[in-house]
Amino acid sequence: MLTFVGATLGGAAVEMLTSTAPAEATGQRAISSDAVPLNRLTLAPLVERVAPAVVNIAVLQSSPYAQNPLLRDPYYRLFLGVPDEALAPRISAGSGFVVDAERGLVVTNQHVVSHARAIAVGIGDRQVEAELLGSDPLTDIAVLRIPARGLKALPLGESAKAHVGDYVVAIGNPFEVGQTVTAGIISAVRAPSAGGPPYVQTDAPINPGNSGGPLINMRGEVIGINSAIIGPSGGNVGIGLAVPSDVARRVVERIAGTRLAAAADS
């Protein structure tokens, strides 16, 4: 029934469109096809400029079972019915971005690299081993160091100057499908709760694997580090949370022991 009604309405709409007189015949002026230049309808130039600084992160982690000393006993595992395969290391994935090309500093989330036995950073078509310089569980920020060869960096902007409604772009590696770009706006700037840091809320689609990737404004500056989502199904429902760049800057500079260039200087 619904299909029939939809088809009927669709047919009526087609009939109205085909029977409408041309704009010239009614004295109305047609809208020029170049009224809005096409180069203003795309984020491609921005993405082409910033995407090379965004990296994929692969982490070799110990199995949660292997971290339990009782489960290292084969007889105890047999009693609990835990297979030996459960002790095998796991590989998880996330995202990050180069924040200092000369020093090879990469920013990501602390939860992406926690309990890491080895970390590999994917830059374009190459993969390099990374050193964990340090992390801060409270803000969920971690800093890695990789060989500084042919790197491009993203500047940290001033999240304090961000406004609700500003357009933003998120870049990361959701569900390990490869580098992916999504866009949206800043939905809210939230105050800290329970002693935690403040955060930037966005409706730019963020999913598992985007963690640690940048939230970028239209100037190509990082104003947040994508960290979490709120979604009953575990996937994106339009509520993504990012650590503000002003918070991230202080943490990164403390961990790395160096000052980062201001956005205006980059």
C-alpha positions, 0 to 999 in steps of 0.5 A: 500500500505504501509502495503504491502511494509513493509511486502514485505521488512520484508519478504526480510529481513527474507529471507536474515537472514535465507540464511546467512551462519553461522559465523563459516562457513565464518571464522568470530568469533561470538560475545560472549553473555557475551561481555558486562556483564549484570550488566552494562546494568541496573540501577537497583542497583542505583534505589534500593539504592535511591528510598526509599528516594523518597516520594509521596506528597498529598496536600489538597488545597482550591478550587480556587473559595473558595479563592474568597470572592465574590463566597462565597456568594450563591446568587452571585454563583447562578447569575454566575452559579457556582455550590456549588461543585466548592467550595469543597477542591481539592487534588493534588499530587507531589513528593519530597525526604528526604534530612536529615533523622535525622531531617525528612526534605523533599524537594519538589517544592513550587508550589506543596504545595502552598495554602495547608490546609494539606500535607501528605507524602507517604513513601513506604506503610505508609503515615504521616502528614507533616509540611511546614517549609517554601518555596521560590517562586523565586526558587520554593523550599519548605521544609517539616518536617516529623517524623524522623522514619526509613528514608533514605536520598539522598545527594545533589550533586554539580550541577556545576560539571554536564555536558551536556551528563551526564546520569541522572535518574528522580523519581517521581509520574507522573499522580499519577500512583505511583513511577516511574523511567525514565532515560535520559541525561542532555540536557543543563545547562541554565543560569537564565532569567528575574531574575530567577534561572538557571536550568538543562534541561533534556530529562528524561521523566518528567510529571505532578506529577513529580514536586519536585522529584529528578534528580539523577546522576549515583553516586546517588546524587541529582543534580536537583529538577524537577520543570517544563516541556515545552510541548504544550500538557501539557505532556512530549516532552523531555524538562524537567527543574530542579532547580540545587542542588547548588541553592536548597542547599542554599535555604533549609539550609536557610529555615531549619536553618541547614547545610546539609551534603555534598555528599562526607560525605553521 
